């Protein structure tokens, strides 16, 4: 609601069409195996150990999956970069 200048109220629906949903077509979207997805970028600090970072990421994902993330939501590692532009899986 919008308060008018003399205590009158105007509902947004009085002057616009209001819908609930997503913008179509999606302006920015991500798919993984044809399913909607969210990407999270994780970067190692300078001087860090990449193997330890990988173990910490795996542990945190397991913790989140067990305690916080609802059933049916899955995690997949997408692309890991070595920082040199070379990609590995």
Secondary structure per residue as TSV (DSSP state, phi and psi in degrees):
chain	resnum	aa	ss	phi	psi
A	1	X	-	360.0	147.2
A	2	X	E	-117.9	129.1
A	3	X	E	-80.5	126.6
A	4	X	-	-78.5	-176.1
A	5	X	T	-79.6	-16.6
A	6	X	T	-126.3	49.3
A	7	X	S	64.8	6.3
A	8	X	-	-83.8	155.6
A	9	X	E	-120.6	140.9
A	10	X	E	-119.6	126.9
A	11	X	-	-83.5	143.5
A	12	X	H	-56.6	-36.5
A	13	X	H	-66.5	-15.1
A	14	X	H	-72.6	-24.6
A	15	X	H	-123.0	-3.3
A	16	X	S	-151.1	160.6
A	17	X	-	-89.5	123.8
A	18	X	-	-109.7	125.1
A	19	X	-	-132.3	157.4
A	20	X	-	-111.0	127.7
A	21	X	S	160.1	-164.1
A	22	X	-	-101.8	154.0
A	23	X	-	-66.5	131.1
A	24	X	S	-124.0	132.8
A	25	X	S	-71.6	155.5
A	26	X	-	-60.6	133.9
A	27	X	S	-82.3	-39.2
A	28	X	S	-137.6	113.6
A	29	X	-	-139.7	162.3
A	30	X	-	-135.1	132.9
A	31	X	E	-119.6	143.9
A	32	X	E	-131.3	118.3
A	33	X	T	53.6	43.8
A	34	X	T	68.2	8.3
A	35	X	E	-108.9	146.2
A	36	X	E	-57.0	140.6
A	37	X	-	-143.7	165.6
A	38	X	-	-123.2	133.9
A	39	X	-	-103.9	140.5
A	40	X	-	-125.5	127.2
A	41	X	-	-97.6	130.9
A	42	X	-	-123.8	128.2
A	43	X	-	-122.4	143.8
A	44	X	-	-85.0	142.9
A	45	X	-	-70.4	153.9
A	46	X	T	-58.4	132.6
A	47	X	T	85.0	2.1
A	48	X	-	-77.6	169.8
A	49	X	-	-104.0	114.6
A	50	X	H	-63.2	-33.3
A	51	X	H	-68.7	-41.2
A	52	X	H	-66.0	-40.3
A	53	X	H	-60.1	-45.2
A	54	X	H	-59.9	-41.3
A	55	X	H	-65.8	-40.8
A	56	X	H	-65.5	-40.5
A	57	X	H	-63.5	-46.6
A	58	X	H	-59.5	-43.3
A	59	X	H	-63.5	-43.1
A	60	X	H	-67.0	-40.5
A	61	X	H	-62.9	-41.1
A	62	X	H	-63.0	-42.9
A	63	X	H	-62.4	-46.8
A	64	X	H	-62.0	-42.8
A	65	X	H	-63.0	-37.2
A	66	X	H	-79.8	-38.7
A	67	X	H	-105.3	-25.3
A	68	X	T	-124.7	-47.0
A	69	X	S	-74.3	132.2
A	70	X	-	-64.5	154.9
A	71	X	T	-56.7	143.0
A	72	X	T	95.6	-14.4
A	73	X	-	-93.3	131.2
A	74	X	-	-124.5	153.6
A	75	X	-	-109.1	138.3
A	76	X	-	-136.3	138.6
A	77	X	-	-83.8	127.5
A	78	X	-	-86.8	-98.3
A	79	X	-	-114.9	129.7
A	80	X	E	-103.9	133.1
A	81	X	E	-112.3	141.1
A	82	X	-	-80.3	-6.6
A	83	X	S	91.1	-7.2
A	84	X	S	-104.8	5.4
A	85	X	S	93.2	-15.0
A	86	X	-	-79.2	135.9
A	87	X	E	-108.2	144.9
A	88	X	E	-137.0	161.2
A	89	X	-	-120.5	360.0
